[in-house]
Amino acid sequence: MSRTRPNRRSRVAALVLLLAATSAVCALPVAAAPVDGAGSGAANGSAAASEPRIVELYPNPTTPENRGEYLVVSLPERGNWSLSDGYYDADLPANASGTVTLSMAPNRTAAILGESAEPSRNRESGATDAPEIRRLTDHFPLSASGDRIELRRNGSPVDVVAYDRAREGYRWRASWGEWRPRGYAPRSPRRTAGANVTPFVLPDSPEPPVEPLRGADDRLFVAGYTLTSERVADALAAAADRGVRVRVLLEGSPVGGFSARSARLLDRLAAAGVEVRILDGEVERFRFHHPKYAVADDRAVVLTENWKPSGTGGRSNRGWGVVAEPSGRAAPTDGTVADDLAALFAADFEARDARPWPAFRADAEFHEGGRANGSYPTRFDAPPKPATANVTVLTAPGNAADRIVARVDAADERVLAVAPRVGGPDDRIVRALRRAADRGVDVHLLLSDAWYDREANRNLSETLADEPIAVDLAEPRGRFGKVHAKGLVVDDAAVVGSLNWNPSAETSNREVLLAVEDESVADFYARAYAADWRGGGVFLPVTLLGGLGVALAGAAAVARREVAFG
C-alpha cells in the first residue's frame, strides 16, 4: 500500500472566502514529470521498445488502502531483474519478459485495469496487447507522496523514474511524459472550414446564447460551470417536452459552493426528462469543469460567461460569445463545429466521474447566493449577417494555451487581450503578450476593476509599466457590471472561451474555446474592446481597430494576414 496519500478535495466549498469565489479557478499541484535514469531514456518515452524500462506507474488508486497499485515494466528478455526505491527491494519473477504489470495484489489490479476506459489496457476486452499481471512476492509499496524507482538487472540500474507526488487516480506513462487521470486523453485541435459565425457581446445581446436552445429539434447539450438561469432552464425543459434529447453537464464543487437555486432548477429539469450529470466522481479528470458551451442540433454556442443571470442573462458581466453553424459550403464529410463539441461533450458526460444528478444531490450541500439584477444599454448588436470563417475548437487540458501562445508569438500587428485577471507577469500567455510587444506589435491587456481583482491587477499594471505592453483596468461607466470575458483579437483572428489565464486553468481544468479566423469577426470584438478601453479613459490607436475602426476614423484599412490555429 502507499505510505501516504493526499487528501481528497473537500466539499465544504461554501466556506471559501468571497475573494476566492471570484478569483481564478485553481488546481491542485501535479507531480513532476519523471526524470531520465541511468543508462536509459525511458522516462521521457524515447527509449526503444526493446530496451528495459519502466513504462507506467499507478501509485495512488482509489481502492481501500490503495490495494492494486501497480507499475508496468518492459523487459527485452528473461534475466535477474529487480526493483528498488532505496527503502524496499523486490525481485521480479524469474521468467518475466516482455511488457509485464507488477503488483502485490494482482486480482485487485486486474479489476482496476478492467474498469479502465482504455481498451489497450483492458484485459477483459480480449485485447492482445494487454500486459500480463504478475505478483510481486516481496513487499514493494509505491509512495503517493513521491518516490524514486530503479529497474535493475544483476543489481545494476538500467532505468530510473522519480516523481514528487501522485494525485489520487492518476497514472504516469513514459509515452505520455506526464500524469493523467483515468479516462482522460488529450484532444487535437480540429479546424472546421467555412462555418457561419455570429459574434456577440454581453450584456448587450443576451438572446444569441439562448435562441439556439429554444430552436433545437434533435439534440441539445449544455456544458457549464454553473447553471442558475431560469430562462435557460425554461428552454431546456421545453426542448425535452417536445422530444429533444437534452443533456446537461455541470461542475460539482464550484468555488463558493453549489447553489440551492441551481439545485432547484436541476430538480425541475430532471423531472422534465433532462438527463443531468455532475462532474464530481471518485477520481475527477479535471480540477474544475469550467467550460461554457452548448450544442443545439448543428449549431454551437461558445461563451466566456456562465449560464446564469449575470452571464448569459445580460445582467452584469462584460462577456464575449460566438454562435457557429454550417454555412453549406463545407463538404458533408467535413463535420461541423457542433459535431466536434458534441463528441467532446459525450466523452465528458459518459466518463466515470460524471455522476447522475440524483446520486450527487443525495449527499451534496447547497447554499443560497445573491442574484444579479442589473440593466445595461445595448450598444453592440451582432452583425446582421454571419461571417464565413474557419473555426478551431481548442480545449484544456491539452492544446488551448499552446495554440494561443503560438499564435501570439506569430502576431504581426495587433493583440487585444481581455481577462478578469491573469496569473501574474510570468504566466505563459502574459509572457507571450510581452514578447509580442517587445518586437513592435501593438499589445493591449484589459483587466477587471472589480474590488476583488483591483489590487492584483493594479500591481500587474505597475509591474509592466516600463514595458511596451499597455495594461489597464476597465471602468464600466454604466455599460456593464464587471469584466468577465476571456478573449483575444490577434491580427484577423479572435479567440473566445472559458480559459482563465493561470496555470491551473491551462493544465488542470476542462476549458473550451473557439478560435475564429475572420477579419470581420475580429474587428467586431476589436470595436467593443476599444469602447471598453475608452471607458477607462484611454483611447486605443485607430490602427488597432482594423476595418471597423479605420472606417469610423475615415482612414484606409490596414491589411493583415489570415491566421490559422488548427
PADO-930013 format. One record per residue (C-alpha): residue number from 1; x, y negated, z. Coordinates in pm, whole numbers, plus 32768, in hexadecimal, padded with zeros to 4 digits. Example, Ala and Ser with C-alpha at 12.3 -4.5 7.8 and 13.67 -1.06 7.14 Angstrom:
2
<1; <84CE; 81C2; 830C>>,
<2; <8557; 806A; 82CA>>,
! end
This chain:
566
<1; <8000; 8000; 8000>>,
<2; <8072; 7E97; 7FD6>>,
<3; <811F; 7DFC; 8101>>,
<4; <8059; 7CB7; 80DC>>,
<5; <7F40; 7C41; 8006>>,
<6; <7EC8; 7ADA; 7FCF>>,
<7; <7D82; 7A61; 805E>>,
<8; <7C57; 7A57; 7F75>>,
<9; <7BC4; 7909; 7F18>>,
<10; <7AD5; 7896; 8028>>,
<11; <796E; 7856; 7FD0>>,
<12; <794E; 7748; 80D6>>,
<13; <796E; 7648; 7FC0>>,
<14; <786D; 7560; 805E>>,
<15; <7975; 74FC; 815E>>,
<16; <7A5D; 746F; 8054>>,
<17; <7A8D; 72F8; 8074>>,
<18; <79DE; 7218; 7F7A>>,
<19; <7B2F; 71A8; 7EFD>>,
<20; <7B7F; 730C; 7E98>>,
<21; <7A22; 733A; 7E0B>>,
<22; <7A5C; 722E; 7D09>>,
<23; <7BC8; 7266; 7CBD>>,
<24; <7C66; 7353; 7BC4>>,
<25; <7C07; 74C1; 7BDE>>,
<26; <7D2D; 7579; 7C7A>>,
<27; <7DB7; 76D7; 7C60>>,
<28; <7E6E; 77C4; 7D3E>>,
<29; <7FE2; 77E7; 7CF2>>,
<30; <803B; 78FA; 7BFF>>,
<31; <8163; 79DB; 7C33>>,
<32; <829E; 798F; 7B76>>,
<33; <82E9; 7A55; 7A3F>>,
<34; <83CE; 7B7B; 7A7F>>,
<35; <853C; 7B4D; 7A33>>,
<36; <8620; 7C16; 7957>>,
<37; <86D6; 7D2F; 7A04>>,
<38; <8828; 7DD1; 79ED>>,
<39; <886D; 7E5D; 7896>>,
<40; <870D; 7E22; 7814>>,
<41; <8634; 7D19; 7776>>,
<42; <84F9; 7DD4; 77D3>>,
<43; <8475; 7CCD; 78BE>>,
<44; <8427; 7BE2; 77A0>>,
<45; <839D; 7CF3; 76C4>>,
<46; <84B8; 7CE2; 75CB>>,
<47; <8551; 7E35; 760B>>,
<48; <8520; 7F4B; 7512>>,
<49; <8429; 805B; 756F>>,
<50; <8545; 8157; 757B>>,
<51; <85F2; 809E; 7697>>,
<52; <85A4; 80EB; 7804>>,
<53; <84D5; 7FD7; 7898>>,
<54; <83C3; 7F72; 7989>>,
<55; <829B; 7F1A; 78AD>>,
<56; <817E; 7ED2; 799F>>,
<57; <813B; 7E7C; 7B0D>>,
<58; <7FF4; 7E7E; 7BCF>>,
<59; <8056; 7E35; 7D3B>>,
<60; <7F11; 7DA3; 7DC0>>,
<61; <7DD5; 7E5E; 7D56>>,
<62; <7C84; 7E13; 7DF2>>,
<63; <7C64; 7F6C; 7E90>>,
<64; <7C68; 7F9F; 800C>>,
<65; <7DCF; 7F91; 808A>>,
<66; <7E36; 7F5E; 7F1E>>,
<67; <7E25; 80D2; 7EDC>>,
<68; <7E75; 8121; 7D74>>,
<69; <7F79; 8013; 7D3B>>,
<70; <8063; 8082; 7C28>>,
<71; <817E; 8031; 7B3F>>,
<72; <81C1; 80AF; 79E0>>,
<73; <8319; 8109; 795E>>,
<74; <839C; 816C; 780B>>,
<75; <849F; 8283; 7815>>,
<76; <854C; 82EB; 76D1>>,
<77; <8597; 8447; 7759>>,
<78; <8599; 851C; 7891>>,
<79; <86A5; 84CD; 798C>>,
<80; <86FD; 8469; 7AED>>,
<81; <8611; 833B; 7AFE>>,
<82; <85B8; 827E; 7C3C>>,
<83; <8526; 8138; 7CBD>>,
<84; <85A7; 804B; 7DCA>>,
<85; <8537; 7EFE; 7E5A>>,
<86; <8645; 7EDC; 7F60>>,
<87; <8561; 7F63; 806F>>,
<88; <84DD; 80A5; 7FDB>>,
<89; <8568; 819F; 7EE1>>,
<90; <849E; 829B; 7E1B>>,
<91; <8509; 83AE; 7D2F>>,
<92; <843D; 83D6; 7BF2>>,
<93; <83BD; 8531; 7B95>>,
<94; <84DC; 85F2; 7AF9>>,
<95; <8420; 8640; 79B8>>,
<96; <8397; 84E0; 7982>>,
<97; <83D2; 8444; 782C>>,
<98; <8322; 835B; 773E>>,
<99; <822E; 8258; 77C7>>,
<100; <81D3; 82BF; 7928>>,
<101; <80EE; 8221; 7A2B>>,
<102; <8176; 8251; 7B8B>>,
<103; <8098; 8244; 7CBE>>,
<104; <8083; 82C4; 7E21>>,
<105; <7F0B; 82F8; 7DEC>>,
<106; <7EDE; 837D; 7C87>>,
<107; <7D6A; 83C2; 7CAA>>,
<108; <7D24; 825E; 7D13>>,
<109; <7E08; 81D8; 7C02>>,
<110; <7D4E; 82AA; 7B02>>,
<111; <7C08; 8210; 7B7B>>,
<112; <7C9B; 80B2; 7B60>>,
<113; <7D15; 80F1; 79FF>>,
<114; <7BC9; 8190; 79A6>>,
<115; <7B1D; 804D; 7A10>>,
<116; <7C06; 7F7D; 793D>>,
<117; <7B75; 7EB7; 781E>>,
<118; <7CA8; 7F08; 774E>>,
<119; <7C6C; 803F; 7679>>,
<120; <7DDD; 808F; 764F>>,
<121; <7DF9; 80B3; 77C8>>,
<122; <7CB8; 817B; 77F8>>,
<123; <7CFB; 82EB; 7830>>,
<124; <7B87; 8337; 7825>>,
<125; <7B69; 82A6; 76C8>>,
<126; <7C39; 83BD; 7632>>,
<127; <7D3B; 82C7; 75B2>>,
<128; <7E78; 837C; 7551>>,
<129; <7F59; 8263; 75C8>>,
<130; <7EE0; 826D; 7731>>,
<131; <8013; 82A4; 780E>>,
<132; <8030; 83D6; 78E7>>,
<133; <7FF5; 8395; 7A5B>>,
<134; <80F8; 8439; 7B3C>>,
<135; <8103; 8441; 7CB7>>,
<136; <8221; 839F; 7D72>>,
<137; <8270; 8490; 7E8C>>,
<138; <8349; 838B; 7F39>>,
<139; <82AE; 8260; 7FEA>>,
<140; <82D6; 8138; 7EFD>>,
<141; <81E1; 8018; 7F41>>,
<142; <81CF; 7EEC; 7E58>>,
<143; <81CA; 7DA0; 7F10>>,
<144; <80BE; 7CA5; 7EB0>>,
<145; <818C; 7B8B; 7F46>>,
<146; <82B5; 7BC8; 7E63>>,
<147; <83B0; 7CD4; 7E15>>,
<148; <84E0; 7D34; 7D49>>,
<149; <84C3; 7E8D; 7CAD>>,
<150; <85E0; 7F47; 7C09>>,
<151; <85BC; 806A; 7B1B>>,
<152; <86F4; 813D; 7B48>>,
<153; <879B; 825D; 7A96>>,
<154; <8899; 8328; 7B55>>,
<155; <888A; 821C; 7C60>>,
<156; <88E3; 80FB; 7B78>>,
<157; <87E7; 7FE9; 7B1E>>,
<158; <8775; 7FE9; 79B3>>,
<159; <8654; 7EF1; 79D6>>,
<160; <85E5; 7DF9; 7ADF>>,
<161; <84A0; 7D3B; 7B08>>,
<162; <847E; 7C31; 7C18>>,
<163; <8341; 7B72; 7C6D>>,
<164; <82D6; 7A78; 7D77>>,
<165; <8168; 7AC3; 7DB2>>,
<166; <805C; 7B9C; 7D1A>>,
<167; <7EF9; 7B1B; 7D29>>,
<168; <7DEE; 7C18; 7D7C>>,
<169; <7D81; 7CD8; 7C49>>,
<170; <7E98; 7C50; 7B6B>>,
<171; <7F80; 7D24; 7A93>>,
<172; <80D0; 7CD0; 79FE>>,
<173; <814B; 7D6C; 78BA>>,
<174; <8296; 7D44; 780C>>,
<175; <81E4; 7D0C; 76C0>>,
<176; <8123; 7BEA; 7759>>,
<177; <823A; 7B4D; 7824>>,
<178; <8132; 7AD1; 791A>>,
<179; <802D; 7B39; 7A19>>,
<180; <7EC9; 7B68; 799C>>,
<181; <7D89; 7BC7; 7A4F>>,
<182; <7CD8; 7D01; 79E4>>,
<183; <7BFB; 7CC6; 78B7>>,
<184; <7CA3; 7B87; 7840>>,
<185; <7D4A; 7B6F; 76EC>>,
<186; <7DC8; 7A2E; 7648>>,
<187; <7D0C; 79B1; 7517>>,
<188; <7DA8; 792A; 73DC>>,
<189; <7D18; 77DE; 7362>>,
<190; <7C1F; 7812; 7249>>,
<191; <7BF1; 7702; 7144>>,
<192; <7AA2; 76D8; 7098>>,
<193; <7AB2; 7619; 6F50>>,
<194; <79A1; 7530; 6EDB>>,
<195; <78C3; 7521; 700F>>,
<196; <77C7; 740A; 703C>>,
<197; <782B; 7345; 7171>>,
<198; <7761; 7240; 722C>>,
<199; <7823; 7188; 733E>>,
<200; <7779; 70CC; 7459>>,
<201; <77CB; 7029; 75A2>>,
<202; <7718; 7026; 76EF>>,
<203; <7660; 6F87; 779A>>,
<204; <75FA; 6EDC; 7654>>,
<205; <7573; 7013; 75A3>>,
<206; <74DF; 7114; 7693>>,
<207; <7409; 71BF; 7587>>,
<208; <7516; 7260; 74A5>>,
<209; <758B; 7363; 75A8>>,
<210; <7427; 73D5; 75FA>>,
<211; <7377; 73C3; 74A9>>,
<212; <7424; 74FE; 7421>>,
<213; <73AF; 75BD; 7555>>,
<214; <7248; 755A; 7510>>,
<215; <725E; 75D0; 73A8>>,
<216; <72FB; 7729; 73DC>>,
<217; <7240; 784C; 733C>>,
<218; <7324; 7978; 736B>>,
<219; <743D; 7948; 7468>>,
<220; <7485; 7845; 7571>>,
<221; <75BC; 785F; 764A>>,
<222; <761B; 7753; 7746>>,
<223; <776C; 7756; 77F5>>,
<224; <77BE; 7660; 7906>>,
<225; <785C; 7607; 7A4E>>,
<226; <7712; 759E; 7AE6>>,
<227; <75A7; 757A; 7A75>>,
<228; <74BB; 748F; 7B2C>>,
<229; <7401; 73EC; 7A0A>>,
<230; <7288; 7428; 7A06>>,
<231; <7269; 73CE; 7897>>,
<232; <7375; 74CC; 783E>>,
<233; <72C2; 75CF; 7912>>,
<234; <717B; 7572; 7864>>,
<235; <721B; 75AF; 770F>>,
<236; <72A9; 76FE; 777C>>,
<237; <7164; 7778; 7816>>,
<238; <709B; 770B; 76E6>>,
<239; <718D; 77C2; 7600>>,
<240; <716E; 7901; 76CC>>,
<241; <6FF1; 78DD; 76C3>>,
<242; <6FF3; 78D9; 7547>>,
<243; <70CA; 7A11; 7534>>,
<244; <7228; 7980; 7511>>,
<245; <7343; 7A47; 75B1>>,
<246; <73B8; 7954; 76BF>>,
<247; <74EB; 7981; 779A>>,
<248; <7595; 7899; 7892>>,
<249; <76F1; 78BA; 7928>>,
<250; <7767; 77D8; 7A45>>,
<251; <787B; 77B7; 7B48>>,
<252; <7831; 7855; 7C99>>,
<253; <790B; 7779; 7D77>>,
<254; <7912; 7617; 7CEB>>,
<255; <79D7; 751C; 7DB6>>,
<256; <78E6; 7496; 7EBA>>,
<257; <7812; 75D1; 7EBC>>,
<258; <76F4; 766A; 7DF7>>,
<259; <75CD; 757C; 7E02>>,
<260; <7475; 75DB; 7E7F>>,
<261; <73E2; 7518; 7D5B>>,
<262; <749C; 75F7; 7C67>>,
<263; <7428; 772C; 7D23>>,
<264; <72BD; 76C1; 7D04>>,
<265; <72E2; 7686; 7B8E>>,
<266; <738E; 77D6; 7B5D>>,
<267; <7279; 7885; 7C1F>>,
<268; <7183; 77EA; 7B2F>>,
<269; <724F; 784F; 79FF>>,
<270; <7275; 79B4; 7A78>>,
<271; <70FC; 79C7; 7AAE>>,
<272; <70CC; 794A; 7949>>,
<273; <719E; 7A65; 78BD>>,
<274; <72EA; 79AF; 7899>>,
<275; <7414; 7A8D; 78E8>>,
<276; <74F0; 79CA; 79D9>>,
<277; <7649; 7A35; 7A49>>,
<278; <7744; 7991; 7B2F>>,
<279; <78BE; 79AD; 7B14>>,
<280; <7906; 7A1F; 7C75>>,
<281; <796F; 7B8B; 7C68>>,
<282; <7A61; 7C56; 7D38>>,
<283; <7B85; 7BE8; 7C63>>,
<284; <7B4F; 7AB1; 7B97>>,
<285; <7C02; 7A7F; 7A4E>>,
<286; <7BF5; 7906; 7A79>>,
<287; <7C29; 7822; 7BA1>>,
<288; <7AF2; 7766; 7B2C>>,
<289; <79FE; 7798; 7A0E>>,
<290; <7A0B; 762D; 79A3>>,
<291; <7997; 7613; 7835>>,
<292; <7865; 7554; 77BF>>,
<293; <77DA; 75E3; 767B>>,
<294; <76A8; 767F; 75DF>>,
<295; <7657; 775C; 74B6>>,
<296; <74FD; 7726; 7423>>,
<297; <74CF; 7806; 72F2>>,
<298; <75DA; 7784; 7200>>,
<299; <7616; 763C; 72B7>>,
<300; <7724; 7608; 73BA>>,
<301; <772C; 74F7; 74C1>>,
<302; <7877; 74AA; 7573>>,
<303; <7887; 73A5; 7683>>,
<304; <7964; 7301; 7782>>,
<305; <7833; 72EA; 7869>>,
<306; <777A; 73D8; 794D>>,
<307; <7613; 7445; 791C>>,
<308; <7593; 7351; 7A21>>,
<309; <74E5; 71FE; 7A29>>,
<310; <762A; 713D; 7A54>>,
<311; <76BF; 71F1; 7928>>,
<312; <75DD; 7265; 780E>>,
<313; <74BE; 71A5; 78AE>>,
<314; <7567; 705C; 7858>>,
<315; <7542; 6FCE; 79B6>>,
<316; <76AA; 6F83; 7A0D>>,
<317; <77DB; 7010; 795E>>,
<318; <789C; 6F97; 7834>>,
<319; <78BC; 70DC; 7776>>,
<320; <7902; 7158; 7617>>,
<321; <784F; 726B; 755B>>,
<322; <7838; 731A; 740A>>,
<323; <772C; 73DE; 7354>>,
<324; <77BB; 74C3; 7246>>,
<325; <76ED; 758D; 714D>>,
<326; <771E; 762D; 6FF7>>,
<327; <772F; 7540; 6ED1>>,
<328; <76D8; 763F; 6DC8>>,
<329; <782B; 760E; 6D24>>,
<330; <78E4; 7727; 6DD6>>,
<331; <78D4; 788E; 6D5E>>,
<332; <77E7; 796B; 6E2A>>,
<333; <7909; 7A46; 6E94>>,
<334; <79BF; 791E; 6F2F>>,
<335; <78E1; 7919; 7063>>,
<336; <787A; 77E3; 7124>>,
<337; <78E6; 7722; 7254>>,
<338; <77AF; 77AB; 72FE>>,
<339; <7818; 7910; 72AE>>,
<340; <7970; 78D4; 7340>>,
<341; <78E0; 7846; 7481>>,
<342; <77DA; 795A; 7491>>,
<343; <78F1; 7A5D; 748D>>,
<344; <79A6; 79A4; 75A3>>,
<345; <7864; 798C; 766A>>,
<346; <781F; 7B01; 7644>>,
<347; <797D; 7B5A; 76BD>>,
<348; <7954; 7A84; 77F5>>,
<349; <77E7; 7AD8; 7835>>,
<350; <781B; 7C50; 7822>>,
<351; <795C; 7C58; 78EE>>,
<352; <797A; 7CFF; 7A40>>,
<353; <7988; 7BB7; 7AFF>>,
<354; <783D; 7B36; 7A72>>,
<355; <773B; 7B89; 7B7E>>,
<356; <75C5; 7B91; 7B39>>,
<357; <7513; 7A6F; 7BDB>>,
<358; <7449; 7B41; 7CD5>>,
<359; <7585; 7BE9; 7D57>>,
<360; <763D; 7A9D; 7D79>>,
<361; <7513; 79F1; 7E19>>,
<362; <74EF; 7AFE; 7F23>>,
<363; <7635; 7AA2; 7FD2>>,
<364; <7677; 793B; 7F65>>,
<365; <7654; 77FB; 802C>>,
<366; <75BF; 76C4; 7F8F>>,
<367; <75CF; 7553; 7FE4>>,
<368; <74FE; 7423; 7F97>>,
<369; <75A6; 7311; 7ED1>>,
<370; <756A; 71B7; 7E44>>,
<371; <74C7; 7170; 7CF9>>,
<372; <7528; 7076; 7BED>>,
<373; <741A; 6F7F; 7B84>>,
<374; <74D9; 6E7C; 7ABC>>,
<375; <7454; 6DCF; 7987>>,
<376; <7544; 6D52; 787E>>,
<377; <7526; 6CA8; 7729>>,
<378; <754F; 6D5D; 75DE>>,
<379; <766D; 6CC1; 751C>>,
<380; <7704; 6DE4; 745F>>,
<381; <7607; 6EA4; 7392>>,
<382; <7684; 6FE0; 72E7>>,
<383; <76CA; 6FB5; 7173>>,
<384; <758C; 6FD5; 70A1>>,
<385; <7622; 70F4; 6FDB>>,
<386; <7706; 720B; 7057>>,
<387; <786C; 7206; 6FDE>>,
<388; <78F8; 7335; 6F29>>,
<389; <7A2E; 739A; 6FEA>>,
<390; <7B1B; 74B3; 703C>>,
<391; <7AE1; 7523; 71A2>>,
<392; <7BBC; 75F8; 7287>>,
<393; <7B46; 7692; 73CC>>,
<394; <7C51; 766E; 74D9>>,
<395; <7C44; 7724; 7625>>,
<396; <7CF7; 773D; 7770>>,
<397; <7D9E; 7801; 77F4>>,
<398; <7E5F; 783F; 76B8>>,
<399; <7E7A; 7747; 759F>>,
<400; <7DD6; 75F7; 75EC>>,
<401; <7EF4; 7541; 7698>>,
<402; <7FF6; 75CD; 75A4>>,
<403; <7F32; 7551; 7475>>,
<404; <7EEC; 73FC; 750C>>,
<405; <805B; 73C9; 7561>>,
<406; <80C7; 743A; 7407>>,
<407; <7FD4; 734E; 735C>>,
<408; <8032; 7223; 7433>>,
<409; <819F; 7271; 73E9>>,
<410; <8148; 725B; 7275>>,
<411; <807D; 7118; 728F>>,
<412; <80CF; 700E; 718C>>,
<413; <800F; 6ED9; 71F2>>,
<414; <7F20; 6EE5; 7319>>,
<415; <7ECD; 6FB0; 744C>>,
<416; <7DA3; 6F40; 751A>>,
<417; <7D78; 7013; 7650>>,
<418; <7C68; 7005; 7759>>,
<419; <7C50; 70D4; 7897>>,
<420; <7BCF; 70A1; 79F9>>,
<421; <7D28; 70EA; 7A83>>,
<422; <7E62; 71A9; 7A22>>,
<423; <7F5E; 7283; 7AD3>>,
<424; <805A; 7169; 7AEF>>,
<425; <8165; 70DA; 7A08>>,
<426; <8205; 722F; 79D8>>,
<427; <80CD; 72EB; 796E>>,
<428; <811F; 738E; 7822>>,
<429; <8014; 72D0; 775E>>,
<430; <8079; 7184; 77FE>>,
<431; <81E3; 71D0; 77A7>>,
<432; <8177; 7203; 763E>>,
<433; <80C6; 70B1; 7644>>,
<434; <8202; 7011; 76CB>>,
<435; <82D7; 70B3; 75BC>>,
<436; <81EB; 7034; 74AF>>,
<437; <81F9; 6ED5; 753E>>,
<438; <8374; 6EE4; 754C>>,
<439; <8388; 6F2A; 73D8>>,
<440; <82A6; 6E05; 737F>>,
<441; <8149; 6E9C; 7377>>,
<442; <803F; 6DB7; 740E>>,
<443; <7FD2; 6E7B; 7543>>,
<444; <7EC2; 6E16; 7636>>,
<445; <7E51; 6ED7; 7769>>,
<446; <7D08; 6E70; 780C>>,
<447; <7CBB; 6EF5; 7969>>,
<448; <7BA2; 6EE7; 7A66>>,
<449; <7B7F; 6DC9; 7B5B>>,
<450; <7A91; 6E87; 7C41>>,
<451; <7AF1; 6E53; 7DAB>>,
<452; <7B71; 6FB6; 7DD7>>,
<453; <7C52; 6F9B; 7CA2>>,
<454; <7CBE; 6E31; 7CC2>>,
<455; <7DF7; 6E4E; 7D96>>,
<456; <7E93; 6F70; 7CD7>>,
<457; <7E41; 6ED5; 7B85>>,
<458; <7ECB; 6D82; 7BE8>>,
<459; <8009; 6E29; 7C61>>,
<460; <802C; 6ED7; 7B10>>,
<461; <7FF8; 6D8F; 7A59>>,
<462; <8106; 6CEB; 7B2D>>,
<463; <81F2; 6E12; 7AFE>>,
<464; <81D6; 6DF7; 7982>>,
<465; <81CF; 6C7B; 7977>>,
<466; <832D; 6C61; 78E0>>,
<467; <82E5; 6D62; 77D0>>,
<468; <8244; 6D15; 767E>>,
<469; <810A; 6DDF; 76D3>>,
<470; <7FDF; 6D06; 7736>>,
<471; <7F27; 6D84; 786D>>,
<472; <7DF4; 6CE1; 7900>>,
<473; <7CC6; 6D29; 79DB>>,
<474; <7B6C; 6D05; 7942>>,
<475; <7A7D; 6BFD; 79C4>>,
<476; <791B; 6C70; 7968>>,
<477; <7877; 6B17; 7989>>,
<478; <771A; 6BA7; 7980>>,
<479; <774F; 6C82; 784B>>,
<480; <7783; 6DC8; 790F>>,
<481; <77C3; 6E3A; 7A72>>,
<482; <791B; 6ED9; 7A5D>>,
<483; <7A0A; 6F79; 7966>>,
<484; <79E5; 70F3; 7956>>,
<485; <7A45; 7129; 77E8>>,
<486; <7B73; 71FD; 778F>>,
<487; <7BC7; 71A2; 7629>>,
<488; <7CCD; 713F; 752E>>,
<489; <7CDE; 708B; 73E3>>,
<490; <7E1F; 70ED; 7330>>,
<491; <7E40; 7043; 71DD>>,
<492; <7D0F; 70C6; 711D>>,
<493; <7CB2; 71DB; 7210>>,
<494; <7BF0; 71E6; 7355>>,
<495; <7BF5; 72DE; 7474>>,
<496; <7AC4; 72FF; 7555>>,
<497; <7A91; 73F3; 7673>>,
<498; <7AA2; 744F; 77E0>>,
<499; <7C1B; 745D; 7817>>,
<500; <7C9B; 738B; 7937>>,
<501; <7E08; 7330; 7917>>,
<502; <7EAA; 73EF; 7A31>>,
<503; <7F67; 753A; 7A42>>,
<504; <7E4B; 7600; 7AE1>>,
<505; <7D51; 75A1; 79D5>>,
<506; <7E49; 75E3; 78BF>>,
<507; <7EB1; 773B; 793C>>,
<508; <7DA9; 77C3; 7A2A>>,
<509; <7C4E; 773C; 79D2>>,
<510; <7B66; 77A2; 78BB>>,
<511; <7B52; 7669; 77E3>>,
<512; <7AC3; 762F; 7687>>,
<513; <7B14; 7516; 7593>>,
<514; <7AD6; 74C3; 7428>>,
<515; <7BE1; 7424; 7350>>,
<516; <7B3B; 736C; 722E>>,
<517; <7C06; 7304; 7100>>,
<518; <7B49; 71E4; 7063>>,
<519; <7B8C; 706F; 7047>>,
<520; <7A24; 6FFD; 7080>>,
<521; <79FF; 70D2; 71B9>>,
<522; <7B4D; 7058; 7241>>,
<523; <7AEE; 6EF0; 71F9>>,
<524; <799B; 6F19; 72A2>>,
<525; <7A48; 6F7A; 73E6>>,
<526; <7B53; 6E6E; 73B0>>,
<527; <7A44; 6D65; 739A>>,
<528; <79A9; 6DD6; 74E3>>,
<529; <7B05; 6DED; 757A>>,
<530; <7B5B; 6C89; 7511>>,
<531; <7A1C; 6C05; 75B0>>,
<532; <7A6A; 6CBC; 76F5>>,
<533; <7BCC; 6C33; 76F0>>,
<534; <7B47; 6AD3; 76AF>>,
<535; <7A5A; 6B02; 77D3>>,
<536; <7B92; 6B11; 78A7>>,
<537; <7C02; 69BD; 7828>>,
<538; <7D06; 6A36; 772D>>,
<539; <7CD5; 6A46; 75B4>>,
<540; <7D5C; 6B5D; 74E0>>,
<541; <7E24; 6B01; 73AB>>,
<542; <7D44; 6B08; 7279>>,
<543; <7E20; 6C0C; 71D0>>,
<544; <7DBE; 6D0B; 72D6>>,
<545; <7C52; 6CFC; 726F>>,
<546; <7C8C; 6D8C; 7117>>,
<547; <7B78; 6D64; 7013>>,
<548; <7A64; 6CE7; 70F8>>,
<549; <7B3B; 6BF6; 71BE>>,
<550; <7BEB; 6B6E; 708B>>,
<551; <7A9D; 6B3B; 6FDE>>,
<552; <7A23; 6A75; 7109>>,
<553; <7B58; 699C; 70F7>>,
<554; <7B3F; 6970; 6F80>>,
<555; <7C94; 6A07; 6F3F>>,
<556; <7D01; 6B23; 6E60>>,
<557; <7CF3; 6C84; 6EED>>,
<558; <7E37; 6D31; 6F3F>>,
<559; <7E5D; 6E89; 6EA3>>,
<560; <7EAF; 6FAA; 6F87>>,
<561; <7EE5; 7115; 6F35>>,
<562; <7DEC; 7222; 6F92>>,
<563; <7E6A; 7308; 70A2>>,
<564; <7E30; 7473; 70F6>>,
<565; <7E12; 7523; 7246>>,
<566; <7DD3; 7685; 71CA>>,
! end
